[in-house]
Amino acid sequence: MNTKMNTQNNPFLKIGNNGPLIRETNFWETQIAKQGILFLSFNAGAARLLVPENHEYLRDMTASDYAILTRGRWNGQPSYELLFEDNSDAPYMVFMNSSTFDRMLPESEADSDLPLLVYVRGEEHPVIASRKPARYRVVANLPCMKPITFPPVIPDAV
């Protein structure tokens, strides 16, 4: 199913979906992309991370084994912590406030696994640079940065 959505937290960003996949987007023309800011979108059971051009940490994201997506409050605001686990002492991690994601996943989905698709700009369409399994969890306050006891698993279909 093809759907277009206006993201509620960033009304100038448009994403055309095909199930969990991003078919089209104007992300790379938006001010947040031009400022080098990541954007997290959810659809059809998948998390999709839009990465600005020439992002210095893209290699760290794609080299990781899996991701941990933690929902909580950062400076009193609903936020996400996205940690790319690479089994090092300093994995790449980013905090995302409400202007950098399109919705909060429900608490009822905590401790579930989902695919994380990392998108970069392609010549005609967004391109998946990396597919990672991710674990979603909920805590009261961020930062959390705690490891998980076993890695997440995602279906091969995405």
Backbone torsions as a table, in degrees:
resi	resn	phi	psi	omega
1	MET	NA	131.0	177.7
2	ASN	-94.9	126.2	177.0
3	THR	-133.4	149.2	172.2
4	LYS	-112.9	142.6	178.0
5	MET	-136.0	143.4	167.9
6	ASN	-94.5	122.5	-178.3
7	THR	-71.8	135.7	-174.3
8	GLN	-67.9	-31.8	-177.7
9	ASN	-88.2	-13.8	180.0
10	ASN	-144.0	83.9	-170.3
11	PRO	-64.8	-13.0	179.7
12	PHE	-88.2	-9.5	178.6
13	LEU	-92.6	129.2	178.3
14	LYS	-121.0	138.9	179.4
15	ILE	-131.6	127.2	173.7
16	GLY	-99.6	121.8	-173.9
17	ASN	-103.5	152.3	166.7
18	ASN	-132.6	85.8	-172.4
19	GLY	63.4	-128.4	-179.3
20	PRO	-78.0	-9.8	-175.6
21	LEU	-92.5	151.2	174.3
22	ILE	-94.3	119.1	179.9
23	ARG	-85.3	-41.9	-180.0
24	GLU	-154.7	155.6	176.8
25	THR	-162.3	155.0	173.7
26	ASN	-102.4	16.1	-175.4
27	PHE	-49.1	-46.7	-172.5
28	TRP	-71.7	-8.7	174.5
29	GLU	-98.0	-5.3	-177.0
30	THR	-81.6	161.9	179.2
31	GLN	-63.4	-38.7	-178.3
32	ILE	-63.6	-39.3	177.9
33	ALA	-66.9	-41.1	180.0
34	LYS	-64.8	-24.7	176.8
35	GLN	-86.9	-0.4	178.1
36	GLY	82.8	20.7	-175.6
37	ILE	-95.6	135.2	176.5
38	LEU	-73.6	155.7	175.4
39	PHE	-134.4	133.1	-178.2
40	LEU	-109.8	126.7	-178.9
41	SER	-126.9	151.2	179.0
42	PHE	-126.1	139.2	173.3
43	ASN	-163.7	139.7	173.8
44	ALA	50.8	42.3	175.4
45	GLY	80.8	9.3	-179.5
46	ALA	-122.6	148.2	169.9
47	ALA	-98.1	136.1	-179.4
48	ARG	-127.7	122.4	-178.4
49	LEU	-104.9	118.9	177.2
50	LEU	-91.9	124.8	-173.7
51	VAL	-111.6	125.4	177.9
52	PRO	-60.3	159.6	178.9
53	GLU	-62.4	144.7	177.0
54	ASN	57.1	33.7	179.4
55	HIS	-69.5	128.3	-172.4
56	GLU	-67.5	-18.8	-176.8
57	TYR	-107.8	11.5	179.4
58	LEU	-57.2	-41.0	179.9
59	ARG	-61.4	-40.4	178.2
60	ASP	-64.0	-37.5	178.9
61	MET	-66.2	-47.7	-175.3
62	THR	-73.8	-25.4	-179.3
63	ALA	-82.9	-10.9	-177.1
64	SER	-71.6	160.5	178.7
65	ASP	-82.3	-39.6	-179.8
66	TYR	-162.6	174.9	-179.2
67	ALA	-123.4	155.3	174.0
68	ILE	-122.8	118.1	179.9
69	LEU	-104.5	113.6	-176.0
70	THR	-115.3	125.7	176.6
71	ARG	-96.2	136.4	177.9
72	GLY	-174.1	-166.1	179.0
73	ARG	-109.1	131.1	177.7
74	TRP	-120.8	120.1	-175.7
75	ASN	53.7	37.9	176.3
76	GLY	80.6	-1.5	-177.1
77	GLN	-111.1	145.8	174.7
78	PRO	-59.9	129.9	-174.4
79	SER	-150.0	170.6	172.1
80	TYR	-122.7	147.5	167.9
81	GLU	-112.7	124.3	179.7
82	LEU	-116.7	112.5	-176.3
83	LEU	-112.2	128.7	178.4
84	PHE	-99.8	102.6	-174.2
85	GLU	-77.4	119.5	178.0
86	ASP	-123.5	13.6	179.5
87	ASN	62.4	26.6	174.4
88	SER	-103.4	175.8	176.9
89	ASP	-78.2	-12.8	-176.7
90	ALA	-141.2	71.2	178.2
91	PRO	-69.5	154.6	177.8
92	TYR	-67.3	134.8	-178.7
93	MET	-145.7	143.3	179.7
94	VAL	-137.3	143.2	172.0
95	PHE	-98.0	138.8	-178.0
96	MET	-126.9	121.6	177.3
97	ASN	-91.5	179.6	-170.9
98	SER	-64.2	-16.3	176.5
99	SER	-82.2	-6.2	-177.0
100	THR	-117.5	16.6	171.2
101	PHE	-148.8	159.8	-174.0
102	ASP	-95.9	-14.7	177.1
103	ARG	-168.7	162.2	174.3
104	MET	-96.1	131.1	173.5
105	LEU	-69.9	147.6	-179.2
106	PRO	-68.3	149.5	177.2
107	GLU	-60.6	-28.9	-178.9
108	SER	-63.3	-17.3	178.8
109	GLU	-94.6	5.9	179.9
110	ALA	-59.3	150.2	-179.4
111	ASP	65.9	24.3	175.3
112	SER	-108.5	161.6	179.3
113	ASP	-104.4	146.3	178.6
114	LEU	-149.5	157.9	176.1
115	PRO	-78.0	143.6	172.0
116	LEU	-114.0	116.9	179.1
117	LEU	-104.5	121.8	-178.8
118	VAL	-98.7	116.6	-175.8
119	TYR	-105.1	140.0	171.2
120	VAL	-123.7	167.2	-179.8
121	ARG	-71.0	132.4	173.7
122	GLY	-108.2	176.2	-179.4
123	GLU	-64.1	-43.9	-178.9
124	GLU	-118.1	-30.3	-176.4
125	HIS	-138.6	159.5	174.3
126	PRO	-59.9	145.6	-177.6
127	VAL	-119.3	136.6	176.3
128	ILE	-79.2	114.8	178.6
129	ALA	-85.3	-25.3	-176.4
130	SER	-161.4	144.8	171.4
131	ARG	-119.6	125.7	-178.0
132	LYS	-129.6	143.1	166.5
133	PRO	-72.6	144.9	179.4
134	ALA	-135.7	147.1	174.8
135	ARG	-108.4	130.6	178.0
136	TYR	-100.5	132.6	177.0
137	ARG	-142.7	163.8	-178.5
138	VAL	-126.7	132.3	174.0
139	VAL	-130.7	166.4	179.6
140	ALA	-70.0	-50.5	-173.8
141	ASN	-133.0	146.8	175.0
142	LEU	-104.2	151.6	8.3
143	PRO	-78.7	154.0	176.3
144	CYS	-110.7	-62.6	175.5
145	MET	52.7	24.9	179.2
146	LYS	-90.3	143.7	176.9
147	PRO	-71.2	166.3	174.5
148	ILE	-107.3	159.0	-173.2
149	THR	-78.4	-26.8	176.4
150	PHE	-146.5	147.1	-174.9
151	PRO	-68.3	152.5	178.5
152	PRO	-73.1	160.4	179.3
153	VAL	-130.0	137.0	176.7
154	ILE	-124.8	153.3	177.1
155	PRO	-65.7	152.1	180.0
156	ASP	-72.1	-15.0	-172.5
157	ALA	-66.8	-24.4	-176.1
158	VAL	-92.9	NA	NA
